[in-house]
Amino acid sequence: MARLFARCKATLQDLGPGLIVGSSDDDPSGIAALSQTGAEYGYSTLWTMLFSYFLLVAIQEISARIGRVTGAGIAANLRRHYSPWLLYVAITLVVLANTANLGADIGGMAAAAQLLHAAPNVIYVVGFAAVSLLVLAFVPYTSYAKYLKWLTLSLFAYVAVAFLVRIDWRQAAHSTFIPQLRWERSYLTGVVALLGTTISPYLFFWQASQEVEEVKTTRGDKPLKQAPRQARRQLGRIRADTYIGMAFSNIVSFFIILTSAATLHAHGLTQVNTAAQAAQALAPLAGRGAEALFACGIIGTGLLAVPVLAGSAGYAIGEARKWQTSLEKPLRQALRFYGAIGAATLAGVALNFLHIDPMRALFWAAVLNGIVAAPLMAVIVHLASTPKVMGKFVIPRGLRIGGWIATLVMAAASLATISIWK
């Protein structure tokens, strides 16, 4: 028993980039998309969370391996091994999607905070953005990563809400394990948006770059191409971290759809535009406690996701431009890197004060993510399968097959949506 406890403790201590990536995947804007899907289609899209788990695990483990083996992030490897036009197209699309997500997330956090305590929207929007930037700029990565891990506990709010409402578990299980596909424009677009929310390019960039940060900040650690003796432990840690982190992400997403289906859809409320609106709609159906839990979860996940979104944009731009890119570096030593993070965050803040519907922008950003993800995933799988890039640590056959399957599924879903929209 003591040995089992010690092993579990060691595994939890090893969790890092994968857990943070998985948790940030359930950001306020993603919660809005999940809530809308549950409200509109009930239990019928629950299967996507089980299905997408295996796709997400494959591409995130591949991304993490690239960072740990080469000691460089996705953008840096694209710069080294591909044409500049491919690099800058990929970076531009990722940064644009991140900016839309940032705007929606900050706005979602502000709306959720107003449910708990009424105050002018501008105070919450500026306040949440400022806190995120100050933490990124002045808290070293080694300390910051610990805080991010603790923030993942906020996601349990969504699991707790499910036990405050009445759920048809039999129907939920049926919908989870037996897909109910509909050849309808709105349904297919919603599925692609869900996949784009779940399997997003910014997650690839963040997890690879965080593996690089771990190499830089952990005494004795080196890129595996330089220290092959570390491979067994590090690759095992990456696999466990990714499997657990992505399971955490998809379980929470599953419960958000489940709760929305059991409350909003069951009572004929099929239109949800924001995560805060989903929380507010729960009050008359499941009580004020459910509303408060849901709102607290939105704020907690936002505090986790906003730095990840802004940070991944900073890594992508900085690595492409050969800047000093590290959250462990003081502000003065990586000024351009932090400047890129600040610019992305401020652009997201600005969306909340323009005549732009950030949630509409988010939905189409999620669809765009789903469409853009497939070619980027193909490049990532190719990178990880190339001896020139990975040395003797090219990804194993099973993982390579999983990566290509994930890529083909995302491509097929995107093509289906494009064809039906014609």
Summary of the structure (lengths in Angstrom):
residues: 422
radius of gyration: 20.3
end to end distance: 60.4
largest distance: 61.2
contacts: 1619
relative contact order: 0.22
helix: 82%
strand: 0%
